[in-house]
Amino acid sequence: MNNLKNILKNNWLTLVGGILGAAGGYLYWRFVGCASGSCPITSSPLISTIWGAIMGGLLFGMFRSKPRTEDKEQKQTDD
């Protein structure tokens, strides 16, 4: 349980980006979409939502801050 808490704490921005991207992908399919069905991404709500989640996670993940070296050194001395 503690491991899951650390994963969520370290990757919360990527997860938020994935959720917002999924919502954006679904909304894009809903309001813009592809009427003919020949568009590989926007013809299906599932694919559009998954694509949006991946893109949102990647975009928001770029803004994740790297841990400072002081924090790393302090963790090593605490262990």
Biotite code that builds the C-alpha atoms (Angstrom):
import biotite.structure as struc

atoms = struc.array([
    struc.Atom([0.000, 0.000, 0.000], chain_id="A", res_id=1, res_name="MET", atom_name="CA", element="C"),
    struc.Atom([2.841, 2.362, 0.835], chain_id="A", res_id=2, res_name="ASN", atom_name="CA", element="C"),
    struc.Atom([4.460, 1.618, -2.532], chain_id="A", res_id=3, res_name="ASN", atom_name="CA", element="C"),
    struc.Atom([1.252, 2.579, -4.366], chain_id="A", res_id=4, res_name="LEU", atom_name="CA", element="C"),
    struc.Atom([1.093, 5.821, -2.382], chain_id="A", res_id=5, res_name="LYS", atom_name="CA", element="C"),
    struc.Atom([4.650, 6.693, -3.461], chain_id="A", res_id=6, res_name="ASN", atom_name="CA", element="C"),
    struc.Atom([3.876, 5.927, -7.104], chain_id="A", res_id=7, res_name="ILE", atom_name="CA", element="C"),
    struc.Atom([0.800, 8.164, -7.032], chain_id="A", res_id=8, res_name="LEU", atom_name="CA", element="C"),
    struc.Atom([2.722, 10.910, -5.226], chain_id="A", res_id=9, res_name="LYS", atom_name="CA", element="C"),
    struc.Atom([5.543, 10.858, -7.780], chain_id="A", res_id=10, res_name="ASN", atom_name="CA", element="C"),
    struc.Atom([3.340, 10.629, -10.888], chain_id="A", res_id=11, res_name="ASN", atom_name="CA", element="C"),
    struc.Atom([0.248, 12.644, -10.009], chain_id="A", res_id=12, res_name="TRP", atom_name="CA", element="C"),
    struc.Atom([0.791, 15.196, -12.758], chain_id="A", res_id=13, res_name="LEU", atom_name="CA", element="C"),
    struc.Atom([1.022, 12.510, -15.437], chain_id="A", res_id=14, res_name="THR", atom_name="CA", element="C"),
    struc.Atom([-2.138, 10.858, -14.112], chain_id="A", res_id=15, res_name="LEU", atom_name="CA", element="C"),
    struc.Atom([-4.043, 14.161, -14.144], chain_id="A", res_id=16, res_name="VAL", atom_name="CA", element="C"),
    struc.Atom([-2.853, 14.737, -17.708], chain_id="A", res_id=17, res_name="GLY", atom_name="CA", element="C"),
    struc.Atom([-4.071, 11.291, -18.697], chain_id="A", res_id=18, res_name="GLY", atom_name="CA", element="C"),
    struc.Atom([-7.496, 11.907, -17.203], chain_id="A", res_id=19, res_name="ILE", atom_name="CA", element="C"),
    struc.Atom([-7.841, 15.328, -18.833], chain_id="A", res_id=20, res_name="LEU", atom_name="CA", element="C"),
    struc.Atom([-6.549, 13.945, -22.123], chain_id="A", res_id=21, res_name="GLY", atom_name="CA", element="C"),
    struc.Atom([-9.069, 11.101, -22.024], chain_id="A", res_id=22, res_name="ALA", atom_name="CA", element="C"),
    struc.Atom([-11.884, 13.570, -21.448], chain_id="A", res_id=23, res_name="ALA", atom_name="CA", element="C"),
    struc.Atom([-10.572, 15.741, -24.268], chain_id="A", res_id=24, res_name="GLY", atom_name="CA", element="C"),
    struc.Atom([-10.287, 12.769, -26.618], chain_id="A", res_id=25, res_name="GLY", atom_name="CA", element="C"),
    struc.Atom([-13.834, 11.714, -25.909], chain_id="A", res_id=26, res_name="TYR", atom_name="CA", element="C"),
    struc.Atom([-15.156, 15.249, -26.347], chain_id="A", res_id=27, res_name="LEU", atom_name="CA", element="C"),
    struc.Atom([-13.272, 15.572, -29.614], chain_id="A", res_id=28, res_name="TYR", atom_name="CA", element="C"),
    struc.Atom([-14.892, 12.350, -30.855], chain_id="A", res_id=29, res_name="TRP", atom_name="CA", element="C"),
    struc.Atom([-18.308, 13.515, -29.648], chain_id="A", res_id=30, res_name="ARG", atom_name="CA", element="C"),
    struc.Atom([-18.318, 17.005, -31.162], chain_id="A", res_id=31, res_name="PHE", atom_name="CA", element="C"),
    struc.Atom([-15.893, 16.772, -34.107], chain_id="A", res_id=32, res_name="VAL", atom_name="CA", element="C"),
    struc.Atom([-15.435, 13.076, -34.827], chain_id="A", res_id=33, res_name="GLY", atom_name="CA", element="C"),
    struc.Atom([-15.408, 11.433, -38.206], chain_id="A", res_id=34, res_name="CYS", atom_name="CA", element="C"),
    struc.Atom([-18.741, 10.823, -39.896], chain_id="A", res_id=35, res_name="ALA", atom_name="CA", element="C"),
    struc.Atom([-17.440, 8.537, -42.640], chain_id="A", res_id=36, res_name="SER", atom_name="CA", element="C"),
    struc.Atom([-15.667, 6.126, -40.279], chain_id="A", res_id=37, res_name="GLY", atom_name="CA", element="C"),
    struc.Atom([-12.475, 6.216, -42.324], chain_id="A", res_id=38, res_name="SER", atom_name="CA", element="C"),
    struc.Atom([-10.472, 8.215, -39.754], chain_id="A", res_id=39, res_name="CYS", atom_name="CA", element="C"),
    struc.Atom([-8.437, 5.730, -37.702], chain_id="A", res_id=40, res_name="PRO", atom_name="CA", element="C"),
    struc.Atom([-8.368, 7.738, -34.457], chain_id="A", res_id=41, res_name="ILE", atom_name="CA", element="C"),
    struc.Atom([-11.579, 9.737, -34.364], chain_id="A", res_id=42, res_name="THR", atom_name="CA", element="C"),
    struc.Atom([-13.985, 7.148, -35.793], chain_id="A", res_id=43, res_name="SER", atom_name="CA", element="C"),
    struc.Atom([-14.238, 5.243, -32.472], chain_id="A", res_id=44, res_name="SER", atom_name="CA", element="C"),
    struc.Atom([-14.894, 6.779, -29.034], chain_id="A", res_id=45, res_name="PRO", atom_name="CA", element="C"),
    struc.Atom([-12.689, 4.169, -27.340], chain_id="A", res_id=46, res_name="LEU", atom_name="CA", element="C"),
    struc.Atom([-9.674, 4.761, -29.558], chain_id="A", res_id=47, res_name="ILE", atom_name="CA", element="C"),
    struc.Atom([-10.125, 8.528, -29.397], chain_id="A", res_id=48, res_name="SER", atom_name="CA", element="C"),
    struc.Atom([-10.309, 8.418, -25.587], chain_id="A", res_id=49, res_name="THR", atom_name="CA", element="C"),
    struc.Atom([-7.240, 6.190, -25.268], chain_id="A", res_id=50, res_name="ILE", atom_name="CA", element="C"),
    struc.Atom([-5.282, 8.363, -27.708], chain_id="A", res_id=51, res_name="TRP", atom_name="CA", element="C"),
    struc.Atom([-6.237, 11.477, -25.731], chain_id="A", res_id=52, res_name="GLY", atom_name="CA", element="C"),
    struc.Atom([-5.199, 9.848, -22.443], chain_id="A", res_id=53, res_name="ALA", atom_name="CA", element="C"),
    struc.Atom([-1.793, 8.878, -23.819], chain_id="A", res_id=54, res_name="ILE", atom_name="CA", element="C"),
    struc.Atom([-1.170, 12.314, -25.313], chain_id="A", res_id=55, res_name="MET", atom_name="CA", element="C"),
    struc.Atom([-2.350, 14.091, -22.147], chain_id="A", res_id=56, res_name="GLY", atom_name="CA", element="C"),
    struc.Atom([-0.153, 11.908, -19.949], chain_id="A", res_id=57, res_name="GLY", atom_name="CA", element="C"),
    struc.Atom([2.871, 12.526, -22.125], chain_id="A", res_id=58, res_name="LEU", atom_name="CA", element="C"),
    struc.Atom([2.237, 16.255, -22.287], chain_id="A", res_id=59, res_name="LEU", atom_name="CA", element="C"),
    struc.Atom([1.719, 16.741, -18.564], chain_id="A", res_id=60, res_name="PHE", atom_name="CA", element="C"),
    struc.Atom([4.542, 14.315, -17.746], chain_id="A", res_id=61, res_name="GLY", atom_name="CA", element="C"),
    struc.Atom([6.996, 16.695, -19.398], chain_id="A", res_id=62, res_name="MET", atom_name="CA", element="C"),
    struc.Atom([6.418, 19.195, -16.589], chain_id="A", res_id=63, res_name="PHE", atom_name="CA", element="C"),
    struc.Atom([7.270, 16.829, -13.744], chain_id="A", res_id=64, res_name="ARG", atom_name="CA", element="C"),
    struc.Atom([10.049, 18.224, -11.617], chain_id="A", res_id=65, res_name="SER", atom_name="CA", element="C"),
    struc.Atom([13.150, 16.195, -10.975], chain_id="A", res_id=66, res_name="LYS", atom_name="CA", element="C"),
    struc.Atom([14.100, 15.511, -7.360], chain_id="A", res_id=67, res_name="PRO", atom_name="CA", element="C"),
    struc.Atom([16.806, 17.736, -5.962], chain_id="A", res_id=68, res_name="ARG", atom_name="CA", element="C"),
    struc.Atom([20.167, 16.173, -5.167], chain_id="A", res_id=69, res_name="THR", atom_name="CA", element="C"),
    struc.Atom([19.801, 17.285, -1.544], chain_id="A", res_id=70, res_name="GLU", atom_name="CA", element="C"),
    struc.Atom([16.686, 15.129, -1.214], chain_id="A", res_id=71, res_name="ASP", atom_name="CA", element="C"),
    struc.Atom([18.516, 12.103, -2.630], chain_id="A", res_id=72, res_name="LYS", atom_name="CA", element="C"),
    struc.Atom([21.429, 12.554, -0.253], chain_id="A", res_id=73, res_name="GLU", atom_name="CA", element="C"),
    struc.Atom([19.114, 12.939, 2.724], chain_id="A", res_id=74, res_name="GLN", atom_name="CA", element="C"),
    struc.Atom([17.192, 9.774, 1.806], chain_id="A", res_id=75, res_name="LYS", atom_name="CA", element="C"),
    struc.Atom([20.446, 7.813, 1.622], chain_id="A", res_id=76, res_name="GLN", atom_name="CA", element="C"),
    struc.Atom([21.509, 8.962, 5.074], chain_id="A", res_id=77, res_name="THR", atom_name="CA", element="C"),
    struc.Atom([18.052, 8.195, 6.536], chain_id="A", res_id=78, res_name="ASP", atom_name="CA", element="C"),
    struc.Atom([18.148, 4.576, 5.305], chain_id="A", res_id=79, res_name="ASP", atom_name="CA", element="C"),
])
